[in-house]
Amino acid sequence: MYYIDTLTGKIKAFDFDNSNARISNERVAVEISNSMGFGDGFSIEEEDMLCVDLWNGNSVVRFIS
């Protein structure tokens, strides 16, 4: 499970336990520098890559998840 925090430039990853619907093991998966723009949405591709939309960076960037 992932959460994108636009203001801090961090994409956080979590483990998700389907049996009890709990999240755990919070960690930073990606840090986006301000010079690239601001993360404003993402998807996970077939190759298990994070595809992140960058507002004010006018681009989409792929990161290893």
C-alpha distances in whole Angstrom, upper triangle without the diagonal:
4,7,10,13,16,19,18,17,14,10,8,6,5,6,6,10,11,15,15,11,11,8,10,10,10,11,12,11,13,16,18,22,24,26,23,23,20,16,16,14,12,11,10,14,15,16,12,13,11,14,15,17,20,22,25,25,25,23,20,19,17,15,14,10
4,7,10,13,16,15,13,10,7,6,4,6,9,10,14,15,18,18,15,13,10,11,11,9,10,9,8,10,13,14,18,20,22,20,19,16,12,13,11,9,10,10,13,16,16,12,12,10,12,12,14,16,18,22,21,22,20,17,16,14,13,13,9
4,7,10,12,12,11,8,6,5,7,8,12,12,16,17,21,19,16,15,12,13,13,10,10,10,10,10,12,13,17,18,20,18,17,14,10,11,9,9,11,12,16,19,19,16,15,11,13,11,13,15,16,19,19,21,19,17,16,16,14,15,12
4,6,9,9,8,6,4,6,9,11,15,16,20,21,24,23,20,18,15,16,16,12,12,10,10,9,10,10,13,14,17,15,13,10,7,7,7,8,11,13,16,19,20,16,15,11,12,9,11,11,13,16,16,17,16,14,14,14,13,15,13
4,6,6,6,5,6,8,11,14,17,18,22,24,27,25,22,20,17,17,17,13,13,10,12,11,10,10,12,12,16,15,13,9,7,8,10,11,14,16,20,23,23,20,18,14,15,12,12,12,13,15,16,18,17,16,16,17,16,17,16
4,6,5,7,8,11,14,17,21,22,25,27,30,29,25,23,20,21,20,17,16,13,14,12,10,9,11,10,13,12,9,6,5,6,9,11,15,17,20,24,24,21,19,15,15,11,11,9,9,12,13,15,15,14,15,16,16,18,17
4,6,8,11,13,16,19,23,24,28,29,32,30,27,25,22,22,21,18,17,14,16,13,11,10,11,9,13,13,10,7,8,10,13,15,19,21,24,27,27,25,22,18,18,15,14,12,11,13,14,17,17,17,17,19,19,21,20
4,5,9,11,14,17,21,23,26,28,31,30,26,24,21,20,19,15,14,11,13,11,8,8,9,9,13,13,11,9,9,12,14,16,19,20,23,27,26,23,21,17,18,15,15,13,14,15,15,18,18,18,17,19,17,19,18
4,7,10,13,16,20,22,26,28,31,30,26,24,21,21,19,15,13,10,11,8,6,5,7,7,10,10,9,6,6,10,12,13,16,18,20,24,23,20,17,14,14,11,12,10,11,13,13,15,15,14,13,15,14,16,15
4,6,10,13,17,19,22,25,28,26,23,21,18,17,15,12,10,6,8,6,5,6,9,11,14,12,12,9,8,11,12,12,15,16,19,22,21,18,16,13,14,11,13,12,14,16,15,18,17,16,14,14,12,14,13
4,7,10,14,16,19,21,25,24,21,19,15,15,14,10,9,6,6,5,6,8,12,13,16,14,13,11,8,10,10,10,12,12,16,19,18,15,13,10,11,10,12,12,15,17,16,18,17,15,13,13,10,12,10
4,7,10,13,16,19,22,21,18,15,12,11,10,7,6,4,5,7,9,11,15,17,19,18,17,14,12,13,13,12,14,14,17,20,19,15,14,12,14,13,15,16,18,21,20,22,20,18,16,15,13,13,10
4,7,10,13,16,19,18,15,13,10,9,8,6,5,6,6,9,12,14,18,20,22,20,20,17,14,16,14,13,13,12,15,18,17,13,13,11,14,14,17,18,21,24,23,24,22,19,17,16,13,12,9
4,6,10,12,15,14,12,10,6,6,5,5,7,9,9,12,15,18,21,23,26,24,23,21,18,19,17,15,15,14,18,19,19,15,16,14,17,17,20,22,24,27,26,27,25,23,21,19,16,15,11
4,7,10,12,12,10,8,6,5,6,7,9,12,12,15,18,21,25,27,29,27,27,24,21,22,19,18,17,15,18,19,19,15,17,16,19,20,23,25,27,30,29,30,28,25,23,21,18,16,13
4,6,9,9,7,6,5,7,9,10,13,15,15,18,21,24,27,29,32,29,29,26,22,22,20,18,17,16,19,19,20,16,18,17,20,21,24,26,28,31,31,32,29,26,25,23,20,19,15
4,6,6,5,5,6,8,11,13,16,19,18,22,25,27,31,33,35,33,32,29,26,26,23,22,20,19,21,22,22,19,21,21,24,25,27,30,32,35,35,35,33,30,28,26,24,22,18
4,6,5,7,9,12,14,16,19,21,21,24,27,29,33,35,37,34,34,31,27,26,24,22,20,19,21,21,22,19,22,21,24,25,28,30,32,36,35,36,33,30,29,27,25,23,20
4,6,8,11,13,16,18,21,24,24,27,30,32,36,38,40,38,37,34,31,30,27,26,24,22,25,24,26,23,25,25,28,29,31,34,36,39,39,39,37,34,33,31,29,27,23
4,6,9,11,15,17,20,23,24,27,29,32,35,37,40,37,36,33,30,29,27,26,24,23,26,26,27,24,26,26,28,29,31,33,35,38,38,39,37,34,33,31,29,28,24
4,7,10,14,15,18,21,21,24,26,29,32,33,36,34,33,29,26,25,23,22,21,20,23,24,25,22,24,23,25,25,28,30,31,35,35,35,34,31,30,28,26,25,21
4,7,10,12,15,18,19,22,24,27,30,32,35,33,31,28,25,25,23,22,21,21,24,25,25,22,23,22,25,25,27,29,31,34,34,35,33,30,29,27,25,24,20
4,7,8,12,14,15,18,21,23,26,28,31,29,28,25,22,22,20,19,19,18,22,23,23,20,21,19,22,22,24,26,28,31,31,32,30,27,26,24,22,21,17
4,6,9,13,14,17,20,23,26,28,31,29,28,25,23,23,22,21,21,20,23,24,24,20,21,20,23,23,25,27,29,32,31,33,31,28,26,25,22,20,17
4,6,10,11,15,17,21,23,26,29,27,27,24,22,23,22,20,21,19,22,23,23,19,20,19,22,22,25,26,28,31,30,32,30,27,25,23,20,18,15
4,7,9,12,14,17,20,22,25,24,24,21,18,20,19,18,19,18,21,23,22,19,19,17,20,19,22,23,25,27,27,29,27,24,22,21,18,17,14
4,6,9,11,14,17,20,22,21,21,19,17,19,18,17,18,17,20,22,21,17,17,15,18,17,20,21,23,25,24,27,25,22,20,19,15,14,12
4,6,7,11,14,16,19,17,18,16,14,16,16,15,17,16,19,21,20,16,15,13,16,15,18,18,20,22,21,23,21,19,17,16,13,12,10
4,7,10,13,16,18,16,17,15,13,15,15,13,14,13,15,18,16,13,11,10,13,12,16,16,19,21,20,22,19,17,14,13,9,9,7
4,6,10,13,15,13,14,12,10,13,13,12,14,13,16,18,17,14,11,9,11,10,13,13,16,18,16,18,16,14,11,11,8,9,8
4,6,10,12,10,11,10,10,13,14,14,16,16,19,22,20,17,15,12,13,11,14,12,15,16,15,17,16,15,12,12,10,12,12
4,6,8,7,8,7,7,11,13,13,16,17,19,22,20,18,15,12,12,10,11,9,12,13,11,14,13,12,10,11,10,13,13
4,5,6,7,8,10,13,15,16,19,20,22,25,24,22,18,16,16,13,13,11,12,12,11,14,14,14,12,14,13,16,17
4,5,5,7,9,13,15,17,20,22,24,27,26,24,21,18,17,14,13,10,10,10,9,13,13,14,14,16,16,19,20
4,6,9,11,14,17,18,21,23,24,28,26,25,21,19,18,15,14,10,11,9,8,11,12,14,13,16,16,20,21
4,7,9,12,14,15,18,19,21,24,23,22,18,15,14,11,11,7,9,8,5,9,9,10,9,12,13,17,18
4,7,9,12,14,17,19,21,24,24,22,19,16,14,10,9,5,6,5,4,8,8,10,10,14,15,18,19
4,6,9,11,15,18,20,23,23,21,18,15,13,9,8,5,5,7,7,10,10,11,11,14,14,18,18
4,6,8,11,14,16,20,20,18,15,11,10,6,6,5,6,9,9,11,10,9,10,12,12,15,15
4,7,11,14,16,20,21,19,16,12,11,7,6,6,6,10,10,11,11,10,11,13,14,17,17
4,7,11,13,17,18,16,14,10,9,6,5,8,9,13,13,13,12,10,11,12,13,16,15
4,7,10,13,14,12,10,7,5,4,6,9,11,15,14,14,12,9,9,9,10,13,11
4,6,10,11,10,8,6,5,7,9,12,15,18,17,16,14,10,11,10,11,12,11
4,7,8,6,6,5,6,9,12,15,18,21,20,19,16,12,12,9,10,10,8
4,5,5,5,6,7,10,13,16,19,23,21,20,16,13,12,9,10,10,10
4,5,7,10,10,14,17,20,23,26,24,23,20,16,15,12,13,12,11
4,6,9,10,14,17,20,24,26,24,23,19,16,14,10,11,9,9
4,7,9,13,16,19,22,25,23,23,19,16,14,10,9,7,6
4,6,9,13,15,19,22,19,19,16,12,10,6,6,5,5
4,6,10,12,16,19,16,17,14,10,8,5,5,6,6
4,7,10,13,16,14,13,10,7,6,4,6,9,9
4,6,10,13,11,11,8,5,5,6,8,11,11
4,6,10,9,8,6,5,7,9,11,15,15
4,6,5,6,5,6,7,11,12,16,17
4,5,6,7,9,11,14,16,20,20
4,5,8,11,13,17,18,22,23
4,6,8,10,14,15,19,21
4,7,10,14,16,20,21
4,6,10,13,17,18
4,7,10,14,15
4,7,10,12
4,7,9
4,6
4
